[in-house]
Amino acid sequence: MEIGNWVTPRSFGCWFKYTPRVGRLLVYNITMNKKNVIDTHHVKMVTVYASSSSALKPVYYDAARRLGEVLAGAGKSIMYGAGGHGLMGAVADGALSRNGEVYGVVPSFLQNLELTHQSLTGLKIVEDMHTRKQLMLEGSDAVVTLPGGSGTYEEMFEALTMKRLGQWVGPVILVNTNGFYDGLLEFMNHSIAERFMGSSHLKMWSVVDEPEDVLDAISNSHDWDSDALQFANVTVANA
């Protein structure tokens, strides 16, 4: 898949696909016209969703940095929201300390608020949050979600929604540092028990307690493909 040219964190630029008739076109990495199962043993680019908060307990920053170290040590490139502080900055610092490749995507209006990391392998400056989320997902083979706030939840649930519809099929891993996601996981199981999602949708995500377990979770994730669209809608038969 074409990634496009990345720029250094000190310069500006953005990448889109263009077609003569429809203008800018952003696409996900899975199309519905062929069955496509991701090979979890050959994941190259991992998108990491994480908080930008600088007011957290040290345990969260430590886990985020370790995740960066683990992914870089395994030869995985990281794509994330480009922040230089919070868990985002810790992930990037960890990966860069192991000579990993780290790519950031940030809307222009957030550059100063999130204090864009200045040592990234590459950076894309985009127009808005929608473009940021789409580029981060379409360019990834897997998603790892660290603790975060509303923005992190939105990103993770968009990935899960696209996976439920068979539009993107990569592993989604939640790093449950300090039991942070216990309540959310209980709620997601409740939504399945109440049949807002089907039992098969439990296979869309995996949960680990420690960053060191992420690679095994990616490799052992359930196969998923575009046929997921056929059971996206919950019925009595597939609940």
N, C-alpha and C positions, 0 to 999 in steps of 0.2 A: 504494500500500500504506500502511496506517495505521502510523505510526511510534510514536505515543503521545506523552505529554508528558515532556519532559526536565526535570531539575532542575539547579540550579546546583551546582557542586562542594562547596559548603558546606552543602547540605541533603541530606536522605535521601528516597529514593523508588524505586519499581521499577514496571515496566510488564509486564502480562501480558494476554492475551486470556482472557476467561472465557465459558464456556457453562453454562447452568443445570444440565445433567445430568452433565457430566464435569469441571467445575471448571476449573482452569488448563489452558490449551491453548497450546502453543508450536508454531508452524508455520514451515516454510521458505518462501522467496519463490517457489518453483516447485512447482506441483502436477502430479500425474501424469495429470490428466484432460484436459489440452490440451497441444498442442505449443507450446513457448515458447522462442524464440531471443532471447538478449539482443542489444540494439543497442549494440555496443561504442563507437560514436561518441557515444552519449548517456549514458554512465555518469555518475551523479551522486554516489553514495556509494561510497567505497573503504574497505574494511577493511584495516588494516595490522597484521600480526603482527610482533612485534619483542621483543628482549630487554630486561629491566629492569636488567641488570648495569651497575654503575658502575665496573668494573675493566677496561675494554676499551681497545684501541689507539685513538688519536684518529681514524684513518681511518674507523672504523665510525660514530662520532658525527657526523662531517662528512657522510657519505653519508646518514645518517638525517635530519639537518636539511635537507639538500638535497632529499630526497624530499618532506618536508612543504612546502617552498617550491614545488616543481614542481607538486604536486597542487593546492595553494591557488591558485597562479598560473593554473591552468587551470580554476578554478571548481569543483573537486571538493571535496566534503565528506569528512572523514576520520572513521572509527570505529575505535577501538583500545581497548587494555586499561586506559586511564585513568592509567597511571603517569606520575610527574613526573620520573623519573630514567632513566638508561640510554638505550637507543635509543628507547624509547617516549617519554620526555620530549623527546628531541631532535626527533623527528618532529613532536610537538605544537608545540614552540617554533618550528620552522621554518614550519609552516602558520600559526600565529597571528601571526607576524611579517609575513605577507603578507595579514593580515585574513581568513584562511580560517576555516571552521567545523570544529571538532574536537569529537567526541562520544566520551565514555569510558564503558566498562562494566566494573564491578569488583564482585567478591563482597565482602560486608561484612568477612569475615575477612582480606582482603588489603589493605584500605584503608590501614592503617598500614605494613604491610610494604613495599608498593610505592609508598608516599608519593604519594597521588593528586594529580594536577596541579590546581592551584587556579585556573587561568584558562581552563578549558574552556568551550566554547559550551553544553554540556549534559553531564549525568552521570546514569547509572543505577546504583543500588546494588542488587545482586541477591543471591539466596540462596547460590548455589554456582557452581562452575566450569562445570558442564554448562549452566546457564542463561546464563551469560556467553557461552560459545562459540556457543550457538544464536542468541542475540540478535544477536551480532556478524555471524554469517553470514547470517541471514535478512534483515537490513536492508541488505545490501550488494549492489552491482552488480558488484563486482570485488574480488579479494583480491591484496594485495601483501605478500610475505614478505621481511623483512629478516633478517640473521643473528640466531640465537638459540639457546636451549637446548631442553630437552625439552618445555617448554610450547609454544614456538613451533613445534616439529616436530609436536606433537600437533594444534595448530590447523590447520596447513597440510594435514596428511594427512586430517583430518576434512573439510576443504573438497574435497580431491581425491576422497575416498571418496564424498561426496554428489554430486559431479560425475559420477563414474563410474556412479553409479546413476541419473543424470538427475533428481535431486531439487533440485539447484542447478546453474546452468549458466554462471556468470560466468567471466571470465578469471582465471587464477591466475598471477601473475608472481613469480618469485624474483629478488631483487636480489643478485647474486653478488659482493658487495663483497670485494675482496682475495682472490678465489678461494675464499671460505668454503665454498660449496656444491659444490665440485668433487667431493669424495668422495661426497656424497649423490647427486649426479646420476649418477655412475658406477654406484652401487649400484642406482638406479632403472632405469637402462638394463640392468643385469645381470638384474633381475627380469623385464624384458620378454624378454630373450634366453633366459631359462629358462622362459618362458611362464607366469609367475605373473600377468602382465598381458599384454594384447594389444598389437600394434604400434600400433593406433589410439589407445591410451591415451597415447601420446607427445604427442598433441595437447592433452592436458588442461592442460599448463603451458607457460610460456615463461620464458626466462632472459635477463636483461640484466646487464651489468657495472656500469652507471652509473644513478643515479636519473633522470637526464635522458632516458633511453631508455624509461622505464616507460609514458608516454602512448602512444607509438607501438606498444609491445608490446600494450597493451590494445586499441588500435584494430585491430591486425593479428592478433589472436588468432583461432583457428579457431572457426567456428560450432559450437555445442553445444546440444543440446536433450534433452527427456525421452526421446527414442528411444534414448538411450545405454544405457538399461536392457536393451535387446535384445542388446547385445554386452558387457554387464558381465561375464558369465561367459565365460571363455576356453575356446574349443574348438579342435580341429584346423583348422576352417574359418576362424576369425578370429584365430588366434594371430599 
